[in-house]
Amino acid sequence: MSSTVRNAIATVLVAAIVVPYIGYLIWGEMPFLKDPRGMGATGLILGLAAAAVVGRAAFDSGPAHRAALTSGVAALALGIATVWVETSETLLAVFIAAIALTWVLGEIAATRTAEHAGRPLAMR
């Protein structure tokens, strides 16, 4: 599976976290997501799936990869705390922000890797 396909799948998984969260903020609940614990568990599961899709590429060397990995570990810890505490809207918001930050940093790292490999971004 190419890097572009892996990144696209990870992007869809992150969108599957962020879009329901926005709905959760607007309406107070979403189908199957009635409280912060449910939203946190969904973010945790889909976030881990996104990390699994990216695979070994997350452990490449370079400052951009290290920043994404550090953010991902922090997001994992926040996700576990969100599910554990189960009622903190603030903790849930920080967790979702950490997931989004990890995705952004991962995309930056992938872009830099493609640039350093001498390939056009469309071919990565």
URTA-V665986 format. One record per pair of residues at least 12 apart in sequence whose ideal C-beta (glycine too) atoms are under 8 Angstrom apart, sorted by sequence separation. I is the first residue (numbers start at 0). J is the second residue. If there is no record, write none. Layout:
I/J + I/J
//
This chain:
19/32 + 77/90 + 81/94 + 110/123 + 57/71 + 80/94 + 109/123 + 23/38 + 77/93 + 78/94 + 77/94 + 20/38 + 19/38 + 74/94 + 77/97 + 78/98 + 50/71 + 19/41 + 20/42 + 74/97 + 73/97 + 74/98 + 16/41 + 16/42 + 74/100 + 70/97 + 74/101 + 46/74 + 47/75 + 16/45 + 46/75 + 15/45 + 16/46 + 70/100 + 71/101 + 70/101 + 13/45 + 43/75 + 46/78 + 12/45 + 13/46 + 12/46 + 67/101 + 70/104 + 71/105 + 43/78 + 12/48 + 13/49 + 42/78 + 43/79 + 12/49 + 67/104 + 43/81 + 66/104 + 67/105 + 39/78 + 42/81 + 43/82 + 9/49 + 12/52 + 67/107 + 8/49 + 9/50 + 63/104 + 67/108 + 39/81 + 40/82 + 66/108 + 9/52 + 38/81 + 39/82 + 8/52 + 9/53 + 63/107 + 64/108 + 36/81 + 63/108 + 35/81 + 36/82 + 39/85 + 5/52 + 6/53 + 61/108 + 5/53 + 57/105 + 63/111 + 64/112 + 5/54 + 35/84 + 36/85 + 42/91 + 59/108 + 63/112 + 35/85 + 36/86 + 61/111 + 5/56 + 34/85 + 35/86 + 39/90 + 61/112 + 34/86 + 35/87 + 39/91 + 42/94 + 46/98 + 53/105 + 35/88 + 38/91 + 42/95 + 49/102 + 56/109 + 59/112 + 2/56 + 35/90 + 39/94 + 46/101 + 35/91 + 42/98 + 56/112 + 20/91 + 20/95 + 17/95 + 16/95 + 17/98 + 16/98 + 17/99 + 13/98 + 13/99 + 13/102 + 10/102 + 9/102 + 9/105 + 10/106 + 6/105 + 6/106 + 6/109 + 2/109 + 2/112 + 2/113 + 3/123 + 2/123 + 1/123
//
